[in-house]
Amino acid sequence: MDMGAAFSKSVRTNAPDAVICIDPFHVVQLGTNALEVVRRDQWQRARALPDQSFAKKYKGHRFALLKNPGTLTEKQSATLDHLREDGGTLWRGYLLKESLREIFAGDLSSAEVMAMIQDWCDAASDSGLGPFMKAGATLRGHINGIHAAVSRGLSNGKHEGLNNKIRTMTRRSYGFHSPEAALALIMLACGPVEVRLPYQK
């Protein structure tokens, strides 16, 4: 599950013996969201300057910063190269976002993952970047749930990706005449969709 208080409250009320597992997808998303807040803040500050070229630069960096490095276009890669050369707040935020994502990108033991998350929380706390400091504190507050998911090898990433595809299709189609039409398009674009519970490997 994600880190929303309503979810954990419901589980504790209705399934008190269940182990709460915080999905790694949402852990990584926390870092991505923190970077987006930093980028928007930098953009707003730049907009207040007389020279608007700075604001345009920050606005144009969005996808280069938020996408995974392996999926960048040439233009986005060049944008990142410029950010690396400039250094500064955005680049520090980007490095924090990527270091959190990379924790879950490799084949590490649960002990290694948890040690790296603790290190990341320390780095986020020391970064001076408010959104990342908040993200680090949030992860510390959910550390047991993160460990439960990591030690069991659970991740909701594929399902979240499928949900995003379905939401995009729904927006593009401006709705459907019937549930059957929606399901037909989902199966055509994403199928075959096999529904499995997390423990069914």
C-alpha positions as a Markdown table, in Angstrom:
| # | Residue | x | y | z |
|---|---|---|---|---|
| 1 | Met | 0.0 | 0.0 | 0.0 |
| 2 | Asp | 1.0 | 3.6 | -0.1 |
| 3 | Met | 1.8 | 5.8 | 2.9 |
| 4 | Gly | -1.6 | 7.4 | 3.3 |
| 5 | Ala | -2.8 | 7.4 | 6.9 |
| 6 | Ala | -6.3 | 6.3 | 5.9 |
| 7 | Phe | -5.0 | 3.0 | 4.4 |
| 8 | Ser | -3.0 | 1.9 | 7.4 |
| 9 | Lys | -5.9 | 3.0 | 9.7 |
| 10 | Ser | -8.3 | 0.8 | 7.8 |
| 11 | Val | -6.0 | -2.2 | 7.8 |
| 12 | Arg | -5.4 | -1.9 | 11.6 |
| 13 | Thr | -9.1 | -1.6 | 12.2 |
| 14 | Asn | -10.3 | -4.4 | 9.8 |
| 15 | Ala | -7.4 | -6.7 | 9.6 |
| 16 | Pro | -5.4 | -6.2 | 12.8 |
| 17 | Asp | -3.2 | -9.3 | 12.2 |
| 18 | Ala | -2.2 | -8.2 | 8.7 |
| 19 | Val | 1.4 | -7.0 | 8.1 |
| 20 | Ile | 1.4 | -3.5 | 6.6 |
| 21 | Cys | 3.7 | -3.4 | 3.6 |
| 22 | Ile | 4.7 | -0.1 | 2.0 |
| 23 | Asp | 5.1 | -0.6 | -1.7 |
| 24 | Pro | 8.6 | 0.4 | -3.1 |
| 25 | Phe | 6.9 | 2.1 | -6.0 |
| 26 | His | 5.4 | 4.6 | -3.6 |
| 27 | Val | 8.7 | 5.0 | -1.8 |
| 28 | Val | 10.4 | 6.0 | -5.1 |
| 29 | Gln | 7.5 | 8.2 | -6.0 |
| 30 | Leu | 8.0 | 10.2 | -2.8 |
| 31 | Gly | 11.5 | 11.2 | -4.0 |
| 32 | Thr | 10.1 | 12.0 | -7.5 |
| 33 | Asn | 7.4 | 14.2 | -6.0 |
| 34 | Ala | 9.9 | 16.0 | -3.8 |
| 35 | Leu | 12.1 | 16.8 | -6.8 |
| 36 | Glu | 9.0 | 18.2 | -8.6 |
| 37 | Val | 8.3 | 20.5 | -5.7 |
| 38 | Val | 11.9 | 21.7 | -5.7 |
| 39 | Arg | 11.7 | 22.3 | -9.4 |
| 40 | Arg | 8.5 | 24.3 | -9.2 |
| 41 | Asp | 9.9 | 26.4 | -6.4 |
| 42 | Gln | 13.0 | 27.2 | -8.4 |
| 43 | Trp | 10.7 | 28.1 | -11.4 |
| 44 | Gln | 8.5 | 30.4 | -9.3 |
| 45 | Arg | 11.6 | 32.2 | -8.0 |
| 46 | Ala | 13.0 | 32.5 | -11.5 |
| 47 | Arg | 9.7 | 34.0 | -12.7 |
| 48 | Ala | 10.1 | 36.8 | -10.2 |
| 49 | Leu | 13.4 | 37.9 | -11.9 |
| 50 | Pro | 13.4 | 40.5 | -14.6 |
| 51 | Asp | 15.1 | 38.1 | -17.1 |
| 52 | Gln | 12.5 | 35.5 | -17.9 |
| 53 | Ser | 14.9 | 33.2 | -19.7 |
| 54 | Phe | 15.7 | 31.6 | -16.3 |
| 55 | Ala | 12.0 | 30.7 | -15.7 |
| 56 | Lys | 11.8 | 29.2 | -19.2 |
| 57 | Lys | 14.8 | 27.1 | -18.5 |
| 58 | Tyr | 13.3 | 25.6 | -15.3 |
| 59 | Lys | 10.0 | 24.9 | -16.9 |
| 60 | Gly | 11.7 | 23.1 | -19.8 |
| 61 | His | 13.7 | 20.8 | -17.4 |
| 62 | Arg | 10.6 | 19.0 | -16.0 |
| 63 | Phe | 10.7 | 15.8 | -18.0 |
| 64 | Ala | 14.4 | 15.5 | -18.1 |
| 65 | Leu | 14.4 | 15.6 | -14.3 |
| 66 | Leu | 11.5 | 13.3 | -13.6 |
| 67 | Lys | 12.1 | 10.6 | -16.2 |
| 68 | Asn | 14.4 | 7.6 | -15.6 |
| 69 | Pro | 17.9 | 8.1 | -17.2 |
| 70 | Gly | 17.4 | 5.1 | -19.6 |
| 71 | Thr | 14.3 | 6.7 | -21.2 |
| 72 | Leu | 15.6 | 10.2 | -21.9 |
| 73 | Thr | 15.7 | 11.6 | -25.4 |
| 74 | Glu | 18.9 | 13.2 | -26.7 |
| 75 | Lys | 17.5 | 16.7 | -25.9 |
| 76 | Gln | 16.6 | 15.6 | -22.3 |
| 77 | Ser | 20.1 | 14.1 | -21.9 |
| 78 | Ala | 21.7 | 17.3 | -23.0 |
| 79 | Thr | 19.5 | 19.2 | -20.5 |
| 80 | Leu | 20.7 | 17.0 | -17.7 |
| 81 | Asp | 24.3 | 17.5 | -18.8 |
| 82 | His | 23.8 | 21.3 | -18.5 |
| 83 | Leu | 22.3 | 20.9 | -15.0 |
| 84 | Arg | 25.2 | 18.7 | -14.0 |
| 85 | Glu | 27.6 | 21.4 | -15.1 |
| 86 | Asp | 25.7 | 24.2 | -13.3 |
| 87 | Gly | 25.3 | 22.2 | -10.1 |
| 88 | Gly | 23.0 | 23.9 | -7.6 |
| 89 | Thr | 19.7 | 23.1 | -6.0 |
| 90 | Leu | 18.1 | 21.3 | -8.9 |
| 91 | Trp | 21.0 | 19.0 | -9.5 |
| 92 | Arg | 21.3 | 18.1 | -5.8 |
| 93 | Gly | 17.6 | 17.3 | -5.8 |
| 94 | Tyr | 18.0 | 15.2 | -8.9 |
| 95 | Leu | 20.8 | 13.2 | -7.4 |
| 96 | Leu | 18.7 | 12.5 | -4.3 |
| 97 | Lys | 15.7 | 11.4 | -6.5 |
| 98 | Glu | 17.9 | 9.1 | -8.5 |
| 99 | Ser | 19.8 | 7.6 | -5.5 |
| 100 | Leu | 16.5 | 6.6 | -4.0 |
| 101 | Arg | 15.2 | 5.1 | -7.2 |
| 102 | Glu | 18.5 | 3.1 | -7.7 |
| 103 | Ile | 18.1 | 1.5 | -4.3 |
| 104 | Phe | 15.2 | -0.6 | -5.7 |
| 105 | Ala | 16.6 | -0.9 | -9.2 |
| 106 | Gly | 19.3 | -3.5 | -8.3 |
| 107 | Asp | 19.3 | -7.1 | -6.9 |
| 108 | Leu | 20.1 | -6.2 | -3.3 |
| 109 | Ser | 19.4 | -8.1 | -0.1 |
| 110 | Ser | 16.7 | -6.6 | 2.1 |
| 111 | Ala | 19.4 | -5.7 | 4.7 |
| 112 | Glu | 21.3 | -3.8 | 2.1 |
| 113 | Val | 18.2 | -2.0 | 0.9 |
| 114 | Met | 17.2 | -1.0 | 4.4 |
| 115 | Ala | 20.7 | 0.3 | 5.2 |
| 116 | Met | 20.7 | 2.3 | 2.0 |
| 117 | Ile | 17.3 | 3.8 | 2.8 |
| 118 | Gln | 18.5 | 4.9 | 6.2 |
| 119 | Asp | 21.6 | 6.5 | 4.5 |
| 120 | Trp | 19.2 | 8.2 | 2.0 |
| 121 | Cys | 17.1 | 9.6 | 4.9 |
| 122 | Asp | 20.2 | 11.0 | 6.5 |
| 123 | Ala | 21.3 | 12.6 | 3.2 |
| 124 | Ala | 17.8 | 14.0 | 2.7 |
| 125 | Ser | 17.7 | 15.5 | 6.2 |
| 126 | Asp | 21.1 | 17.1 | 5.6 |
| 127 | Ser | 20.3 | 18.4 | 2.1 |
| 128 | Gly | 18.7 | 21.6 | 3.2 |
| 129 | Leu | 15.9 | 21.0 | 0.6 |
| 130 | Gly | 12.6 | 21.1 | 2.5 |
| 131 | Pro | 10.7 | 18.7 | 0.3 |
| 132 | Phe | 13.4 | 16.0 | 0.6 |
| 133 | Met | 13.8 | 16.6 | 4.3 |
| 134 | Lys | 10.0 | 16.0 | 4.6 |
| 135 | Ala | 10.3 | 12.9 | 2.4 |
| 136 | Gly | 13.1 | 11.5 | 4.6 |
| 137 | Ala | 11.0 | 12.0 | 7.7 |
| 138 | Thr | 8.1 | 10.3 | 6.1 |
| 139 | Leu | 10.2 | 7.3 | 5.1 |
| 140 | Arg | 11.5 | 7.0 | 8.7 |
| 141 | Gly | 7.9 | 7.0 | 9.9 |
| 142 | His | 7.1 | 4.1 | 7.7 |
| 143 | Ile | 10.4 | 2.2 | 7.9 |
| 144 | Asn | 8.8 | -1.0 | 9.3 |
| 145 | Gly | 6.2 | -1.2 | 6.5 |
| 146 | Ile | 9.0 | -0.6 | 3.9 |
| 147 | His | 11.1 | -3.4 | 5.5 |
| 148 | Ala | 8.0 | -5.7 | 5.4 |
| 149 | Ala | 7.6 | -5.2 | 1.7 |
| 150 | Val | 11.3 | -5.5 | 0.8 |
| 151 | Ser | 11.8 | -8.6 | 2.9 |
| 152 | Arg | 8.8 | -10.3 | 1.2 |
| 153 | Gly | 9.8 | -9.1 | -2.3 |
| 154 | Leu | 6.6 | -7.2 | -2.9 |
| 155 | Ser | 6.2 | -4.4 | -5.4 |
| 156 | Asn | 3.2 | -2.8 | -7.0 |
| 157 | Gly | 5.2 | -1.1 | -9.8 |
| 158 | Lys | 3.8 | -3.1 | -12.7 |
| 159 | His | 0.2 | -2.6 | -11.5 |
| 160 | Glu | 0.8 | 1.1 | -11.0 |
| 161 | Gly | 2.1 | 1.3 | -14.6 |
| 162 | Leu | -0.9 | -0.5 | -15.9 |
| 163 | Asn | -3.2 | 1.9 | -13.9 |
| 164 | Asn | -1.4 | 4.8 | -15.5 |
| 165 | Lys | -2.0 | 3.4 | -19.0 |
| 166 | Ile | -5.7 | 2.9 | -18.3 |
| 167 | Arg | -6.1 | 6.4 | -16.9 |
| 168 | Thr | -4.4 | 7.8 | -20.0 |
| 169 | Met | -6.7 | 5.8 | -22.3 |
| 170 | Thr | -9.7 | 7.0 | -20.4 |
| 171 | Arg | -8.7 | 10.6 | -20.7 |
| 172 | Arg | -8.0 | 10.3 | -24.5 |
| 173 | Ser | -11.3 | 8.6 | -25.2 |
| 174 | Tyr | -13.3 | 11.2 | -23.2 |
| 175 | Gly | -15.1 | 8.3 | -21.4 |
| 176 | Phe | -16.8 | 5.1 | -22.6 |
| 177 | His | -20.4 | 4.2 | -23.5 |
| 178 | Ser | -20.2 | 1.1 | -21.4 |
| 179 | Pro | -17.9 | -0.8 | -19.1 |
| 180 | Glu | -17.6 | -3.5 | -21.8 |
| 181 | Ala | -16.2 | -1.0 | -24.2 |
| 182 | Ala | -13.6 | 0.2 | -21.7 |
| 183 | Leu | -12.6 | -3.3 | -20.9 |
| 184 | Ala | -12.3 | -4.2 | -24.6 |
| 185 | Leu | -9.9 | -1.3 | -25.1 |
| 186 | Ile | -7.9 | -2.1 | -22.0 |
| 187 | Met | -7.4 | -5.7 | -23.1 |
| 188 | Leu | -6.5 | -4.6 | -26.6 |
| 189 | Ala | -3.9 | -2.1 | -25.5 |
| 190 | Cys | -2.6 | -3.8 | -22.3 |
| 191 | Gly | -3.6 | -7.5 | -22.7 |
| 192 | Pro | -3.4 | -10.2 | -21.9 |
| 193 | Val | -4.0 | -8.9 | -18.3 |
| 194 | Glu | -3.5 | -11.7 | -15.8 |
| 195 | Val | -4.8 | -10.9 | -12.3 |
| 196 | Arg | -2.6 | -12.4 | -9.6 |
| 197 | Leu | -2.3 | -11.9 | -5.9 |
| 198 | Pro | 1.1 | -10.7 | -4.6 |
| 199 | Tyr | 2.0 | -14.1 | -3.2 |
| 200 | Gln | 1.2 | -15.9 | -6.5 |
| 201 | Lys | 4.6 | -15.8 | -8.2 |
